[in-house]
């Protein structure tokens, strides 16, 4: 058996479990803290979970797609090629967003998001939000189902489904995108510099409650939220040279 120094983790599907057994039979299982790479078997959701769990180790992640989309992962190929693929892989650094939310009881909730931070209405009534950028009010009242702030890596996910722009990784931008806006009806969001500090106040949070989500960390009954790029956290993803994230972000903009 090889002593490659890989830590393997898989999603809960049977297909992913079978692949996990194949890889660990071939390469053994290394402790995450001692690995030279964390190999994630599953889909984009499991990759994000793994990055949140192991990101503090400063070890690169190599994802292998056994999910439904796998935008942030590499194609599943022969397990015997894994060492060579990781040796030749391109490195992409992802900078997450830092969320600081205050709920209606005054409790502070903090989390990070590698894809996006989203605000959603939780009743039949639309949310009413006031948006400030770097301390200046930019939108006095947005009436919508919600809004989100997305990183470049997350711009092809929920942000894109909400008709937000796709952002190249090196653009140093964030996307602020409304979710089903009612008023201003024609406002479609904004592109902001990556260093921007976004503050969103929930207007009338008791009558129109709003829920915040940072990737998959949920905070109910939010009354205000601050979002900015984290200054001390990042994750490194590894990609096959012919399957790079940059090229997929470009290709995604030309699909139907």
Residue, then its C-alpha position, 0 to 999 in steps of 0.5 A: x500500500x502507498x503511504x501518500x499522506x491523504x485524509x479521505x472523507x465522503x458524503x453519506x451516499x452509498x456511491x461515495x462510501x464505496x469510493x471511500x473504501x476503494x481509496x482507503x484500501x489503496x492509500x490508507x487513511x491518514x489523520x487530517x492533521x498530518x495529511x498533505x491533502x484532504x480528499x473530499x469524495x461527494x458533492x459541493x455541499x460535502x466539500x464546503x462542510x469539510x472546508x469548514x471542519x478542517x480549514x484551520x489546518x491549512x491543508x489543501x482540499x482535492x475534491x472528487x465529484x460523486x454528487x449531482x453538480x460538483x462545480x468545486x470538485x474534480x471528475x471521478x477517475x481511476x483511484x490509482x492516478x490520485x497521487x499524480x493528479x494531486x502533484x500536478x494540481x493547480x491551487x486556488x485560494x478561496x477567501x470566505x466572508x465573515x458574517x456578524x449577525x445580531x438577532x432580535x434578542x440582542x445575541x450576536x452570531x458569527x460565522x464564515x461563508x465560502x459561498x454566500x451569506x443570505x437573508x430570507x423572509x420567513x413569513x408570507x410578508x416580504x422582507x424590508x431591508x436597508x443596505x449600507x456600504x462602508x457606512x453609507x446608506x445605498x438603499x433605504x428600503x429593499x422589499x424582497x424575499x431577501x438578499x445575498x452577498x456572494x464570493x466569486x466561488x459562490x457566484x455560480x451557485x445560489x447567486x446565479x440562480x437568483x440572476x446575480x452575476x458570475x464573477x471570475x476568481x481574480x476579479x476581487x469583487x463581491x456580488x450583492x444580489x436581491x432575491x425576488x425584489x418587489x421594490x425597487x423593482x428594477x434593481x438587480x444588485x451590485x458588484x462591490x470591491x472585495x474589501x467592502x463592508x456590507x451592513x443590512x438592517x431588517x426593518x420591522x423585524x418582529x412583523x417581517x422576520x428574517x433568517x440569515x444563512x452563512x453557507x449552512x450556519x443558520x441564524x433566525x430572527x435577525x435584526x442586523x447583519x454585517x458582512x465583509x471578507x475575512x482577513x485571517x481565513x482562507x482555504x486552498x482547493x486543488x484542481x486538475x489542470x484541464x478542469x480548473x475552476x477558472x475555466x469552469x466559471x468562464x464556461x458557465x457564462x456561455x451555457x443555456 
